[in-house]
Amino acid sequence: MLTSDPTGEMLRSDAFPKKADGRIALLQGTLDLLILKTLLLGPCHGQGVARSIQRQSEETFFVDHGSLYLALQRLEDKKWISANWGVSENNRKARFYSLTPKGRATSWRKQASGSG
């Protein structure tokens, strides 16, 4: 089965391990790339990133929150994304993530090399 990622590219969803409910658990490198591609669209809080990935994959990709926040921290440590506190659409304090110039370049480089 082919599934579109947040940028509209097609991914083979049968290449990923499935959870008991049929959704797909994302591998670390794949999750990092999907986060970067999601943030190409603009800043977003963590829950919004997870929802965007799941929505764009028509609920095929499952984004575990523990894995998501570890990946966000890893990308922030690499200086590929930055985070700032703000208020979400439901008036809650949230960290909003955005691509840094280094992250934007990395995302385009991975896309051009066929890694994404």
N, C-alpha and C positions, 0 to 999 in steps of 0.2 A: 504494500500500500504506500502511496506517495502522499506526503503531507507538506503543506507550504509553511515555511518559517516566517518570522515577522517581516522579512524583506521581500517576501513573495517567492523566494527560491524553493525548489522542491527537495525534500529530504525523504529517504526511504525509512518509514517508521518500523518496518519489519526487521531493521538492522539493530534495533534497540531492545534491551531486556524489558519484558512486560511484567506489570504488577498483577496481583490476583484479580483485580477488577477490570483488566484489559488495557488500562492506561500504561503509558511507557515511562519508565524511570530514566531520567537523563544522566548521561555520563558526564564527569567533571569537565572535560574540555568542550563538550557540546554545550553544556549549560553556560560556561563562560562566553562562548561565541554567541549564543542566543541572547544573553544579557547585553553584550556589546551591540548586537544588531537592534535590539529593542531600544536601547538608549540612543541610537542614531536618530530616532524619531523625536527625541527631546527628553528632558529630565523627567524622572518618575520615581515614586517611592517604591519600596521593596514589594509590597503587596500588589501594586500596580504592575510591576515587572512580571511577577508570577502570573497574574491574570492575563496580561498581554500575551505571554508565551502560550498559555493554555488556550486562550481564545483563538489566536492565530493558527493553532494546530487543531482546531475544532475539538478541543478537550482530549486529544490523543496524548499529548505530553503532560505528564504529571510533574509539577515542580514542588518538591518537598521543601518546606520552609527552612528546615535546618540546613539543607544543602544550599538553598538560595542565599541565606545570609553568610554562610561560609564562603561561597563564591564571590559575593559582593565585597566581603572583607579582603579576599585574595586579590581581586581586581583593584581595590583601593590601595593595597600594599604595593602593587606593581605600578601605581600611579596612572592606571588606565582609566579610572573613574574617580570622581570626587563626590563628597556627600556634604549636604548642608541641611540643617534643621528647618522645617517649615510646617505648615498646617495642611492636612489632607482635606479632601472634599467633604469629609464628615466631621470637620473641625477637631481632629486629633493631631497631636504632635507626631511628626514623622520625619524620617531622613529621606531626602530627595537626592537621587543619584543622577549624575550626568557624566558624559564622556569628557575626558581631558583631550587636548590635542594629541597626546601620545596614544591614548585609547582609540581615538578616531583613526589615526594612522595605522594602528595595529589591526583594527577591524577591517579597514580597506585592504591592507596587505594580506590578511588571512583569506579574505574573499577572493582577491586576485590570484592567490596561489592555489585556490581550490580547496582550502581547509574549511571553507564555510559555504 
